[in-house]
Amino acid sequence: MTTHRFPEPPAGPALPVRRAMNAALVLSVVAGLGWTVGMIYTLASWNL
């Protein structure tokens, strides 16, 4: 019986794109958390 295999995509060009996308995602999450903490701090210290 023959097996039908799909050719594997080349791993070379996709790796830098994936690395950049992960770095952008991490930076955006950190920026979002920083903004949220800053807003909470601003609202908490508003009445002081």
Biotite code that builds the C-alpha atoms (Angstrom):
import biotite.structure as struc

atoms = struc.array([
    struc.Atom([0.000, 0.000, 0.000], chain_id="A", res_id=1, res_name="MET", atom_name="CA", element="C"),
    struc.Atom([1.339, 3.398, -0.899], chain_id="A", res_id=2, res_name="THR", atom_name="CA", element="C"),
    struc.Atom([1.527, 6.239, 1.551], chain_id="A", res_id=3, res_name="THR", atom_name="CA", element="C"),
    struc.Atom([0.658, 9.759, 0.549], chain_id="A", res_id=4, res_name="HIS", atom_name="CA", element="C"),
    struc.Atom([2.876, 12.267, 2.278], chain_id="A", res_id=5, res_name="ARG", atom_name="CA", element="C"),
    struc.Atom([2.628, 15.983, 2.008], chain_id="A", res_id=6, res_name="PHE", atom_name="CA", element="C"),
    struc.Atom([5.949, 17.680, 1.333], chain_id="A", res_id=7, res_name="PRO", atom_name="CA", element="C"),
    struc.Atom([7.253, 19.470, 4.383], chain_id="A", res_id=8, res_name="GLU", atom_name="CA", element="C"),
    struc.Atom([7.547, 23.243, 3.985], chain_id="A", res_id=9, res_name="PRO", atom_name="CA", element="C"),
    struc.Atom([11.046, 24.668, 4.165], chain_id="A", res_id=10, res_name="PRO", atom_name="CA", element="C"),
    struc.Atom([11.831, 25.831, 7.700], chain_id="A", res_id=11, res_name="ALA", atom_name="CA", element="C"),
    struc.Atom([14.353, 28.484, 6.677], chain_id="A", res_id=12, res_name="GLY", atom_name="CA", element="C"),
    struc.Atom([12.347, 31.584, 5.674], chain_id="A", res_id=13, res_name="PRO", atom_name="CA", element="C"),
    struc.Atom([9.470, 31.079, 8.123], chain_id="A", res_id=14, res_name="ALA", atom_name="CA", element="C"),
    struc.Atom([11.655, 31.036, 11.238], chain_id="A", res_id=15, res_name="LEU", atom_name="CA", element="C"),
    struc.Atom([12.699, 34.731, 11.316], chain_id="A", res_id=16, res_name="PRO", atom_name="CA", element="C"),
    struc.Atom([9.107, 35.807, 10.666], chain_id="A", res_id=17, res_name="VAL", atom_name="CA", element="C"),
    struc.Atom([7.840, 33.662, 13.522], chain_id="A", res_id=18, res_name="ARG", atom_name="CA", element="C"),
    struc.Atom([10.567, 34.989, 15.811], chain_id="A", res_id=19, res_name="ARG", atom_name="CA", element="C"),
    struc.Atom([9.712, 38.603, 14.966], chain_id="A", res_id=20, res_name="ALA", atom_name="CA", element="C"),
    struc.Atom([6.010, 37.941, 15.415], chain_id="A", res_id=21, res_name="MET", atom_name="CA", element="C"),
    struc.Atom([6.585, 36.393, 18.851], chain_id="A", res_id=22, res_name="ASN", atom_name="CA", element="C"),
    struc.Atom([8.798, 39.311, 19.878], chain_id="A", res_id=23, res_name="ALA", atom_name="CA", element="C"),
    struc.Atom([6.146, 41.810, 18.760], chain_id="A", res_id=24, res_name="ALA", atom_name="CA", element="C"),
    struc.Atom([3.462, 39.901, 20.660], chain_id="A", res_id=25, res_name="LEU", atom_name="CA", element="C"),
    struc.Atom([5.524, 39.835, 23.856], chain_id="A", res_id=26, res_name="VAL", atom_name="CA", element="C"),
    struc.Atom([6.330, 43.547, 23.573], chain_id="A", res_id=27, res_name="LEU", atom_name="CA", element="C"),
    struc.Atom([2.698, 44.439, 22.986], chain_id="A", res_id=28, res_name="SER", atom_name="CA", element="C"),
    struc.Atom([1.587, 42.417, 26.013], chain_id="A", res_id=29, res_name="VAL", atom_name="CA", element="C"),
    struc.Atom([4.216, 44.105, 28.184], chain_id="A", res_id=30, res_name="VAL", atom_name="CA", element="C"),
    struc.Atom([3.181, 47.534, 26.895], chain_id="A", res_id=31, res_name="ALA", atom_name="CA", element="C"),
    struc.Atom([-0.475, 46.760, 27.540], chain_id="A", res_id=32, res_name="GLY", atom_name="CA", element="C"),
    struc.Atom([0.243, 45.604, 31.070], chain_id="A", res_id=33, res_name="LEU", atom_name="CA", element="C"),
    struc.Atom([2.326, 48.704, 31.715], chain_id="A", res_id=34, res_name="GLY", atom_name="CA", element="C"),
    struc.Atom([-0.454, 50.943, 30.443], chain_id="A", res_id=35, res_name="TRP", atom_name="CA", element="C"),
    struc.Atom([-3.038, 49.136, 32.575], chain_id="A", res_id=36, res_name="THR", atom_name="CA", element="C"),
    struc.Atom([-0.902, 49.389, 35.724], chain_id="A", res_id=37, res_name="VAL", atom_name="CA", element="C"),
    struc.Atom([-0.257, 53.058, 34.982], chain_id="A", res_id=38, res_name="GLY", atom_name="CA", element="C"),
    struc.Atom([-3.977, 53.756, 34.623], chain_id="A", res_id=39, res_name="MET", atom_name="CA", element="C"),
    struc.Atom([-4.780, 51.934, 37.858], chain_id="A", res_id=40, res_name="ILE", atom_name="CA", element="C"),
    struc.Atom([-2.042, 53.876, 39.658], chain_id="A", res_id=41, res_name="TYR", atom_name="CA", element="C"),
    struc.Atom([-3.307, 57.161, 38.229], chain_id="A", res_id=42, res_name="THR", atom_name="CA", element="C"),
    struc.Atom([-6.894, 56.484, 39.229], chain_id="A", res_id=43, res_name="LEU", atom_name="CA", element="C"),
    struc.Atom([-5.879, 55.225, 42.676], chain_id="A", res_id=44, res_name="ALA", atom_name="CA", element="C"),
    struc.Atom([-3.748, 58.298, 43.407], chain_id="A", res_id=45, res_name="SER", atom_name="CA", element="C"),
    struc.Atom([-6.251, 60.779, 41.943], chain_id="A", res_id=46, res_name="TRP", atom_name="CA", element="C"),
    struc.Atom([-8.018, 61.354, 45.270], chain_id="A", res_id=47, res_name="ASN", atom_name="CA", element="C"),
    struc.Atom([-4.867, 61.711, 47.349], chain_id="A", res_id=48, res_name="LEU", atom_name="CA", element="C"),
])
